[in-house]
Amino acid sequence: FAAPVDVVEGCRLPVLRKNQENEDEWPLAEILSVKEIPGRKLYYVHYIDFNKRLDEWVTPDRLDMKKLQFPKKEAKTPTKNGLPGSRPSSPESEVRKSLDINLQTATAPSRGKTLPTPKRKAESVSLATQVSPATPVPSLPGLAEASQASVYPAVRDTNTFNLKSNARDDHEQLTSLTTNGTARRPMPNQPGRKRKQPPNCGGTDEIIKVFQYNNSPRCANVYLQPGEDSQDSSDGIPSTPRMTGSLVSDRSHDDIVTRMKNIDCIELGRHRLKPWYFSPYPQELTTLPILYLCEFCLKYLKSLKCLQRHLTKCNLRHPPGNEIYRKGTISFFEIDGRKNKTYSQNLCLLAKCFLDHKTLYYDTDPFLFYVMTEYDAKGFHIVGYFSKEKESTEDYNVACILTLPPYQRRGYGKLLIEFSYELSKVEGKTGTPEKPLSDLGLLSYRSYWSQTILEILMDLKPDNGERPQITINDISEITSVKKEDVISTLQYLNLINYYKGQYILTLSEDIVEGHERAMQKRHLRIDSKCLHFTPKDWSKRGKW
């Protein structure tokens, strides 16, 4: 008789699950944990190449034991160059070392002194926004990488146009894609740019030249000229890791504990939510079948009785802070992470249940939180939120953004994004979300950017029979969308072509009709007249 095979942590094997069409499928999965309950074993599995929010506990009957793969035994640590104890370095570390060497040689003083290497801050960065959809879907690394590629017009050394430029060279430069950050040069942190630029500064003021209507009145060409643009792409992958912010891009925190969901269910007002990811609530609360939250102050409680007792004492019926927007039943509240620390920390703990890479929970002082609510007779109920740094040197206007699952796929995600840009307009700045974006965050921002830019292009009218003109900077100033995001969106929509020595944008009938259909479904919009917001200059304050 064959001995029964013992499935242990680290094993891989196909596991039965239902897909979105409710059909059976057997994707490969990794066993992360095993637990025994009276009468049977349960296995916590992560489906390889699927988003972590699909991870779950499964019973043994869902495992395909015939294709079981045991974890490979770890070999002894190999040595590099024969030196004991030194590990072989990865290509990334080699690139990083070479960059450090280049930077040191470029900046070292001439008298033989070396500059001390600055220490990295403990917290790195990145954005993993989760706005929609509510239905969990497999992660799409290919889509994210492909759509994060950015294309820019060729760089020129002069502000004047070269109409007799080599068309083939320019076309090759324009259509070359960068799908990862390995080939990019390191970019120093740049201070926030002013909206207005001095004349003759080149840049994208001269990129888009003419907007011409073709035979079909709804089909248009926009003519572009190559202009100066030495900026690296900010769409997707930053050239160097950020050292500030509320999210991290590396996976150093991704140990076996944080890879597993620890909360089964959250009751928030009239909704019960199934968390997608780990959240660092107190350990004693993770064994409860339901975690109860006060929907107004977001305090977490262990039982319904405790919640009922708390509600008799909780005076809040809306988020703390200032209500800066109200139209109909939708309101936005601005919350200072320093003045309302407990609420902000509770909000971060709730958000972590649905944001994979978020690691900021307690240091909320440098952040502002904008909470969107829906009003009824019982009070202002939280729908979603976004946070932003009080001072961002990289033009970030969103750090984290989340629509709670009960409100997803209803237009609230785009409303949050639109509101973040409305604040940037009042501040007189262009803004962009922290990078890199998650799969769902990228889709949401792509959709918003596309609709916003197409809205402007389609509203352009011929001027006295002449072709109307618009520049990238014009679009950026009107929308407050950072110009790199404008250019990458035009490229993503595949509107940029090269024709007779010029870059042109072509709006086809399909693009126009698709845009009009999408705008008909978009009922929720921000009304700037309902916004009562005065921006503060945080840089002039000694303390937040």
C-alpha positions as CSV (number, residue, x, y, z in Angstrom):
1,F,0.0,0.0,0.0
2,A,1.2,3.5,-0.8
3,A,1.6,5.7,2.2
4,P,-0.7,8.7,2.3
5,V,1.1,11.8,1.0
6,D,1.4,14.6,3.5
7,V,0.8,18.1,2.0
8,V,3.0,20.6,3.7
9,E,3.5,24.4,3.4
10,G,5.3,25.3,0.2
11,C,3.8,22.5,-1.9
12,R,2.2,23.3,-5.2
13,L,-0.6,21.5,-6.9
14,P,-3.8,22.2,-8.9
15,V,-6.8,23.3,-6.8
16,L,-10.4,23.4,-7.9
17,R,-12.1,26.8,-8.0
18,K,-14.9,28.5,-9.9
19,N,-14.1,31.2,-12.4
20,Q,-16.1,34.3,-13.2
21,E,-18.3,32.3,-15.5
22,N,-19.0,29.9,-12.6
23,E,-17.1,27.1,-14.4
24,D,-14.7,24.7,-12.8
25,E,-11.0,25.3,-13.3
26,W,-7.8,23.8,-11.8
27,P,-5.2,26.6,-11.5
28,L,-1.8,25.8,-9.9
29,A,-1.7,27.0,-6.3
30,E,0.8,27.1,-3.5
31,I,0.0,25.9,0.0
32,L,0.7,28.7,2.5
33,S,-0.6,27.2,5.6
34,V,-2.3,24.1,7.0
35,K,-4.6,23.9,10.0
36,E,-6.5,21.1,11.6
37,I,-10.1,21.4,12.8
38,P,-12.1,18.5,14.3
39,G,-12.5,15.9,11.7
40,R,-10.5,17.3,8.8
41,K,-7.6,19.5,7.6
42,L,-7.9,22.9,5.8
43,Y,-5.3,24.4,3.5
44,Y,-4.7,28.1,2.8
45,V,-3.8,28.4,-0.9
46,H,-2.5,31.2,-3.1
47,Y,-3.3,30.7,-6.8
48,I,-0.1,31.3,-8.8
49,D,-0.4,34.3,-11.2
50,F,-3.7,35.4,-9.6
51,N,-4.3,38.3,-7.3
52,K,-3.9,37.6,-3.6
53,R,-7.4,38.6,-2.9
54,L,-8.5,35.3,-4.3
55,D,-6.5,33.3,-1.7
56,E,-8.7,31.1,0.5
57,W,-9.0,28.1,2.8
58,V,-9.9,24.9,0.9
59,T,-10.8,21.4,1.9
60,P,-8.7,18.3,0.8
61,D,-11.3,17.2,-1.8
62,R,-10.4,20.3,-3.9
63,L,-6.7,19.3,-4.2
64,D,-5.4,17.4,-7.2
65,M,-2.9,15.1,-5.3
66,K,-1.7,13.4,-8.6
67,K,0.2,16.6,-9.6
68,L,1.6,17.5,-6.2
69,Q,5.0,19.3,-6.4
70,F,7.0,19.4,-3.2
71,P,9.0,22.5,-2.2
72,K,12.6,22.3,-3.5
73,K,15.3,22.0,-0.8
74,E,17.4,25.1,-0.4
75,A,20.9,24.6,-1.5
76,K,23.9,25.9,0.4
77,T,24.4,29.6,-0.2
78,P,26.6,29.8,-3.3
79,T,29.6,32.0,-3.3
80,K,30.6,34.8,-5.7
81,N,34.2,35.0,-7.0
82,G,35.1,32.1,-4.6
83,L,34.7,34.3,-1.6
84,P,32.9,32.6,1.3
85,G,29.7,34.1,2.6
86,S,29.1,36.5,-0.3
87,R,25.9,35.8,-2.3
88,P,25.8,36.1,-6.1
89,S,24.2,39.5,-6.8
90,S,21.1,39.9,-8.9
91,P,21.1,41.9,-12.1
92,E,19.2,44.7,-10.3
93,S,21.8,45.0,-7.6
94,E,24.5,45.0,-10.2
95,V,22.8,47.9,-12.0
96,R,22.3,49.6,-8.6
97,K,26.0,49.2,-7.8
98,S,27.1,50.6,-11.1
99,L,24.7,53.5,-10.7
100,D,26.1,54.2,-7.2
101,I,29.7,54.0,-8.6
102,N,28.8,56.4,-11.4
103,L,27.1,58.8,-9.0
104,Q,30.0,58.7,-6.6
105,T,32.6,59.3,-9.2
106,A,30.6,62.1,-10.7
107,T,30.1,63.9,-7.3
108,A,33.2,63.0,-5.4
109,P,35.4,66.0,-4.4
110,S,38.7,66.4,-6.1
111,R,40.9,66.1,-3.0
112,G,40.5,62.4,-2.5
113,K,37.6,62.7,0.0
114,T,34.6,60.5,-0.5
115,L,31.0,61.5,0.3
116,P,29.1,59.5,2.9
117,T,26.4,57.3,1.4
118,P,23.0,58.6,2.6
119,K,21.0,56.0,4.5
120,R,17.8,54.9,3.1
121,K,14.7,55.7,5.0
122,A,12.9,52.7,6.4
123,E,9.8,53.3,4.4
124,S,9.8,53.1,0.6
125,V,6.8,53.9,-1.6
126,S,4.4,53.2,-4.2
127,L,0.8,53.2,-5.1
128,A,-1.5,50.3,-5.2
129,T,-4.9,51.9,-5.7
130,Q,-7.9,49.7,-5.6
131,V,-11.0,51.4,-6.9
132,S,-12.9,48.9,-8.9
133,P,-14.3,46.4,-9.8
134,A,-16.0,44.6,-6.9
135,T,-15.7,41.2,-8.5
136,P,-12.1,39.8,-7.8
137,V,-10.2,39.2,-11.0
138,P,-6.8,37.6,-11.6
139,S,-3.9,40.0,-11.6
140,L,-2.8,41.1,-15.0
141,P,1.0,41.7,-14.9
142,G,1.2,41.7,-18.7
143,L,-1.5,44.3,-19.0
144,A,0.1,46.5,-16.3
145,E,3.5,46.3,-17.8
146,A,2.3,46.9,-21.4
147,S,0.0,49.7,-20.6
148,Q,2.6,51.4,-18.3
149,A,5.0,51.8,-21.2
150,S,5.3,55.4,-22.2
151,V,6.3,57.0,-25.5
152,Y,7.6,60.5,-25.9
153,P,8.4,62.7,-28.9
154,A,12.1,62.9,-29.8
155,V,14.2,65.2,-27.7
156,R,15.4,68.4,-29.5
157,D,18.2,70.7,-28.6
158,T,16.5,73.8,-29.9
159,N,13.1,75.4,-29.3
160,T,12.4,75.9,-33.0
161,F,10.9,73.2,-35.2
162,N,12.9,71.3,-37.7
163,L,10.4,70.6,-40.5
164,K,12.9,68.7,-42.5
165,S,13.8,66.3,-39.8
166,N,14.5,62.6,-40.6
167,A,11.0,61.1,-40.5
168,R,12.2,57.6,-40.0
169,D,14.5,58.4,-37.0
170,D,11.8,60.4,-35.3
171,H,9.2,57.7,-35.9
172,E,11.5,55.0,-34.4
173,Q,12.1,57.2,-31.3
174,L,8.4,57.9,-30.9
175,T,7.2,54.3,-31.2
176,S,9.9,52.7,-29.0
177,L,8.4,51.4,-25.8
178,T,9.9,51.1,-22.3
179,T,8.2,48.3,-20.4
180,N,10.4,48.2,-17.4
181,G,12.6,50.5,-15.4
182,T,15.9,48.8,-15.9
183,A,17.1,50.9,-18.8
184,R,16.1,54.3,-17.3
185,R,18.5,56.8,-16.0
186,P,18.2,57.8,-12.4
187,M,16.2,61.0,-11.9
188,P,16.8,63.4,-9.1
189,N,13.9,64.5,-7.0
190,Q,12.4,67.5,-8.6
191,P,10.5,70.3,-6.8
192,G,6.9,70.9,-7.8
193,R,6.7,72.7,-11.0
194,K,4.8,76.0,-11.5
195,R,1.9,76.0,-13.9
196,K,3.2,79.0,-15.9
197,Q,6.4,78.7,-17.8
198,P,8.5,81.5,-19.2
199,P,8.4,82.0,-23.0
200,N,10.8,80.2,-25.3
201,C,11.2,77.4,-22.8
202,G,10.4,74.7,-25.3
203,G,8.7,71.8,-23.6
204,T,5.3,70.6,-24.6
205,D,3.8,74.1,-25.3
206,E,4.8,73.4,-29.0
207,I,4.0,69.7,-29.2
208,I,0.4,69.6,-30.6
209,K,0.2,71.9,-33.5
210,V,-3.1,71.7,-35.4
211,F,-6.5,70.0,-35.0
212,Q,-8.0,69.3,-38.4
213,Y,-11.4,67.8,-39.3
214,N,-11.4,65.2,-42.1
215,N,-14.2,64.4,-44.5
216,S,-16.2,62.8,-41.7
217,P,-17.2,65.6,-39.3
218,R,-16.7,63.4,-36.3
219,C,-13.2,62.2,-37.3
220,A,-10.2,64.5,-36.6
221,N,-6.5,64.8,-36.8
222,V,-4.3,66.6,-34.4
223,Y,-0.8,67.6,-35.7
224,L,2.1,67.4,-33.4
225,Q,5.6,68.7,-33.6
226,P,8.5,67.1,-31.7
227,G,9.5,69.3,-28.8
228,E,11.9,69.3,-25.9
229,D,11.0,66.8,-23.2
230,S,13.8,65.5,-21.0
231,Q,11.5,64.1,-18.4
232,D,11.4,60.3,-17.8
233,S,8.0,58.7,-17.8
234,S,6.0,58.9,-14.6
235,D,3.4,56.5,-15.9
236,G,3.8,53.3,-14.1
237,I,7.4,52.6,-13.0
238,P,9.4,55.4,-11.3
239,S,13.0,55.7,-12.3
240,T,14.2,55.3,-8.7
241,P,12.3,54.0,-5.7
242,R,10.5,56.7,-3.7
243,M,11.6,57.1,-0.1
244,T,8.4,58.7,1.2
245,G,4.7,57.9,1.0
246,S,2.2,55.5,2.4
247,L,2.8,52.4,0.3
248,V,5.9,50.4,-0.6
249,S,6.9,48.9,-3.9
250,D,9.2,46.1,-2.7
251,R,8.0,42.9,-1.1
252,S,10.2,42.9,2.0
253,H,7.2,43.0,4.3
254,D,5.6,40.0,2.5
255,D,6.3,37.3,5.0
256,I,4.0,34.3,5.5
257,V,1.9,36.1,8.1
258,T,1.0,39.1,6.0
259,R,0.4,36.9,3.0
260,M,-2.7,35.4,4.7
261,K,-6.0,37.2,5.3
262,N,-6.5,37.4,9.0
263,I,-10.0,38.9,9.2
264,D,-12.9,36.8,8.1
265,C,-15.7,39.4,8.0
266,I,-16.2,43.1,8.9
267,E,-19.5,44.6,9.7
268,L,-19.6,48.3,8.8
269,G,-23.1,49.9,9.2
270,R,-25.5,48.0,7.1
271,H,-22.8,46.2,5.1
272,R,-20.8,43.1,5.7
273,L,-17.4,43.1,3.9
274,K,-15.1,40.2,3.1
275,P,-11.5,41.5,3.3
276,W,-9.2,40.8,0.4
277,Y,-5.8,41.1,2.2
278,F,-4.1,41.0,5.6
279,S,-4.6,44.0,7.9
280,P,-2.7,44.5,11.2
281,Y,-5.7,44.6,13.6
282,P,-4.9,43.4,17.1
283,Q,-4.2,39.7,17.2
284,E,-7.0,38.9,19.6
285,L,-9.6,40.2,17.1
286,T,-8.4,37.9,14.2
287,T,-10.1,34.8,15.7
288,L,-13.5,36.4,15.8
289,P,-16.1,35.4,13.1
290,I,-17.1,39.1,12.6
291,L,-15.2,42.3,13.4
292,Y,-17.5,45.2,14.2
293,L,-16.7,48.7,13.2
294,C,-18.5,51.9,14.1
295,E,-19.3,53.4,10.6
296,F,-18.8,57.0,11.8
297,C,-15.5,56.9,13.9
298,L,-14.3,53.5,12.5
299,K,-13.4,52.2,16.0
300,Y,-13.1,48.4,15.9
301,L,-15.0,46.3,18.5
302,K,-15.2,42.6,19.2
303,S,-18.9,42.0,19.6
304,L,-22.3,43.4,18.6
305,K,-23.0,44.2,22.2
306,C,-19.8,46.3,22.5
307,L,-20.8,48.1,19.2
308,Q,-24.3,48.9,20.6
309,R,-22.8,50.2,23.8
310,H,-20.3,52.3,21.8
311,L,-23.0,53.8,19.6
312,T,-24.8,55.2,22.7
313,K,-21.7,57.2,23.5
314,C,-20.3,58.0,20.0
315,N,-21.5,61.5,19.0
316,L,-20.1,61.4,15.5
317,R,-22.5,61.1,12.6
318,H,-19.9,62.1,9.9
319,P,-16.2,61.9,9.6
320,P,-14.2,64.4,11.8
321,G,-12.7,67.4,10.0
322,N,-14.1,70.0,7.5
323,E,-16.9,69.3,5.0
324,I,-15.5,70.9,1.9
325,Y,-17.9,69.6,-0.7
326,R,-21.6,68.8,-0.8
327,K,-23.9,68.2,-3.8
328,G,-27.1,66.2,-3.4
329,T,-26.3,63.3,-1.0
330,I,-22.5,63.2,-1.8
331,S,-20.1,65.0,0.6
332,F,-16.3,65.2,1.0
333,F,-14.6,65.7,4.3
334,E,-11.0,66.9,4.7
335,I,-9.2,65.2,7.7
336,D,-5.8,66.2,8.9
337,G,-3.8,63.1,9.8
338,R,-2.2,64.9,12.8
339,K,-5.3,66.5,14.3
340,N,-7.5,63.4,13.9
341,K,-4.9,60.7,14.4
342,T,-7.1,57.9,15.8
343,Y,-9.7,58.2,13.0
344,S,-6.9,58.3,10.4
345,Q,-5.2,55.2,11.8
346,N,-8.6,53.4,11.9
347,L,-9.2,54.4,8.3
348,C,-5.8,53.0,7.3
349,L,-6.5,49.7,9.0
350,L,-9.8,49.4,7.2
351,A,-8.2,50.4,3.9
352,K,-5.4,47.8,4.3
353,C,-8.1,45.0,4.1
354,F,-8.5,46.0,0.4
355,L,-5.1,47.5,-0.5
356,D,-2.3,44.9,-0.9
357,H,0.9,47.1,-0.6
358,K,-0.2,49.6,2.0
359,T,2.2,49.7,5.0
360,L,1.4,53.0,6.6
361,Y,-0.9,52.6,9.6
362,Y,0.3,54.8,12.4
363,D,2.4,57.7,11.1
364,T,-0.5,59.7,9.6
365,D,0.9,63.1,10.5
366,P,2.2,64.0,7.0
367,F,-1.1,63.1,5.2
368,L,-4.5,64.6,4.5
369,F,-7.4,62.3,4.1
370,Y,-10.4,63.1,1.9
371,V,-13.4,60.9,2.8
372,M,-16.4,60.7,0.4
373,T,-19.7,60.0,2.1
374,E,-23.3,59.4,1.2
375,Y,-26.0,61.1,3.4
376,D,-29.3,59.7,4.7
377,A,-31.4,60.3,7.8
378,K,-29.0,58.3,10.0
379,G,-25.9,60.3,9.0
380,F,-23.0,60.4,6.5
381,H,-21.9,56.9,5.5
382,I,-18.4,56.3,4.2
383,V,-18.2,55.3,0.5
384,G,-14.4,55.7,-0.1
385,Y,-11.4,57.9,0.4
386,F,-8.1,59.0,-0.9
387,S,-5.1,60.3,1.0
388,K,-2.4,62.7,-0.2
389,E,0.9,64.1,1.2
390,K,0.8,67.6,2.7
391,E,4.0,68.3,0.9
392,S,4.9,66.3,-2.2
393,T,8.1,67.1,-4.1
394,E,7.0,64.9,-7.0
395,D,3.6,66.4,-7.8
396,Y,1.7,63.5,-6.2
397,N,-2.0,64.4,-5.6
398,V,-3.0,60.9,-4.4
399,A,-1.2,58.5,-2.2
400,C,-3.8,55.8,-1.6
401,I,-7.3,55.6,-3.1
402,L,-10.1,53.2,-2.3
403,T,-13.8,52.7,-3.0
404,L,-15.3,50.2,-0.5
405,P,-16.6,47.0,-2.2
406,P,-20.3,47.7,-1.6
407,Y,-20.0,50.9,-3.6
408,Q,-17.7,49.7,-6.4
409,R,-18.7,49.6,-10.1
410,R,-21.1,52.5,-9.5
411,G,-19.0,55.5,-10.7
412,Y,-17.6,56.4,-7.2
413,G,-14.0,55.6,-8.1
414,K,-13.9,58.1,-11.0
415,L,-15.6,60.6,-8.7
416,L,-12.8,60.3,-6.2
417,I,-10.2,60.7,-9.0
418,E,-12.0,63.7,-10.4
419,F,-12.2,65.3,-7.0
420,S,-8.4,64.8,-6.5
421,Y,-7.8,66.7,-9.7
422,E,-10.4,69.4,-8.8
423,L,-8.3,70.1,-5.6
424,S,-5.2,70.3,-7.8
425,K,-6.9,72.9,-10.0
426,V,-7.7,75.0,-6.9
427,E,-4.0,74.6,-5.8
428,G,-2.8,75.7,-9.2
429,K,-0.8,72.5,-9.8
430,T,-0.7,69.5,-12.0
431,G,-0.9,66.2,-10.2
432,T,-0.4,62.5,-10.6
433,P,-1.0,59.4,-8.4
434,E,1.9,57.7,-6.6
435,K,3.5,55.1,-8.8
436,P,3.4,52.3,-9.7
437,L,-0.4,51.7,-9.9
438,S,-2.0,48.4,-9.2
439,D,-3.9,46.6,-11.9
440,L,-7.3,47.9,-10.9
441,G,-5.9,51.4,-10.1
442,L,-4.2,51.6,-13.5
443,L,-7.5,50.7,-15.3
444,S,-9.4,53.3,-13.3
445,Y,-6.9,56.1,-13.9
446,R,-6.5,55.1,-17.6
447,S,-10.3,55.3,-18.1
448,Y,-10.5,58.7,-16.3
449,W,-7.5,60.2,-18.2
450,S,-8.9,58.9,-21.5
451,Q,-12.4,60.4,-21.0
452,T,-11.1,63.7,-19.7
453,I,-8.6,64.2,-22.6
454,L,-11.0,63.1,-25.3
455,E,-13.6,65.5,-23.9
456,I,-11.3,68.4,-24.5
457,L,-10.2,67.3,-28.0
458,M,-13.7,66.7,-29.1
459,D,-14.8,70.2,-27.9
460,L,-12.3,72.0,-30.1
461,K,-13.9,73.9,-32.9
462,P,-12.4,75.4,-36.1
463,D,-11.5,79.1,-35.7
464,N,-12.5,81.2,-38.7
465,G,-12.0,78.3,-41.0
466,E,-8.5,77.7,-39.6
467,R,-7.6,74.5,-37.9
468,P,-7.9,75.0,-34.1
469,Q,-4.7,74.5,-32.1
470,I,-3.9,73.1,-28.7
471,T,-0.7,72.1,-26.8
472,I,0.0,69.3,-24.3
473,N,0.5,72.0,-21.7
474,D,-2.9,73.5,-22.5
475,I,-4.5,70.1,-21.9
476,S,-2.4,69.7,-18.7
477,E,-3.4,73.1,-17.4
478,I,-7.1,72.6,-18.2
479,T,-7.3,69.2,-16.5
480,S,-4.5,69.4,-14.0
481,V,-3.3,66.1,-15.3
482,K,0.5,65.9,-15.4
483,K,1.8,66.2,-18.9
484,E,3.6,62.8,-18.8
485,D,0.2,61.2,-18.1
486,V,-1.4,63.2,-20.9
487,I,1.2,61.9,-23.4
488,S,1.2,58.3,-22.2
489,T,-2.6,58.3,-22.4
490,L,-2.6,59.5,-26.0
491,Q,-0.1,56.7,-26.7
492,Y,-2.2,54.2,-24.8
493,L,-5.2,55.1,-26.9
494,N,-3.0,54.6,-30.0
495,L,-3.9,58.1,-31.3
496,I,-0.3,59.2,-32.1
497,N,0.8,58.7,-35.7
498,Y,3.6,60.1,-37.8
499,Y,2.6,61.9,-41.0
500,K,4.5,64.1,-43.4
501,G,7.2,65.1,-40.9
502,Q,4.7,65.8,-38.1
503,Y,3.2,63.8,-35.2
504,I,-0.5,63.7,-35.5
505,L,-3.4,62.5,-33.4
506,T,-6.2,60.7,-35.2
507,L,-9.6,60.4,-33.6
508,S,-11.5,57.6,-35.4
509,E,-15.2,57.1,-35.4
510,D,-14.8,54.1,-33.0
511,I,-13.0,56.2,-30.5
512,V,-15.5,59.0,-30.7
513,E,-18.6,56.7,-30.4
514,G,-17.0,54.7,-27.6
515,H,-16.3,57.9,-25.7
516,E,-19.8,59.1,-26.1
517,R,-21.2,55.8,-24.9
518,A,-19.0,55.9,-21.8
519,M,-19.9,59.5,-21.0
520,Q,-23.6,58.7,-21.2
521,K,-23.1,56.1,-18.4
522,R,-21.1,58.6,-16.2
523,H,-23.8,60.3,-14.2
524,L,-21.7,61.3,-11.2
525,R,-19.6,64.4,-11.8
526,I,-17.9,66.9,-9.5
527,D,-19.4,70.4,-9.6
528,S,-16.7,72.9,-8.9
529,K,-19.2,75.5,-7.7
530,C,-20.0,73.2,-4.7
531,L,-16.3,73.0,-3.6
532,H,-15.4,75.2,-0.7
533,F,-11.7,74.6,-0.3
534,T,-8.7,76.9,0.6
535,P,-5.3,75.2,0.0
536,K,-2.7,75.7,2.7
537,D,1.0,76.2,2.1
538,W,2.4,73.4,4.3
539,S,6.0,74.3,3.5
540,K,5.7,77.6,5.4
541,R,4.5,75.9,8.6
542,G,7.0,75.0,11.2
543,K,4.7,72.1,12.3
544,W,1.8,70.4,10.6
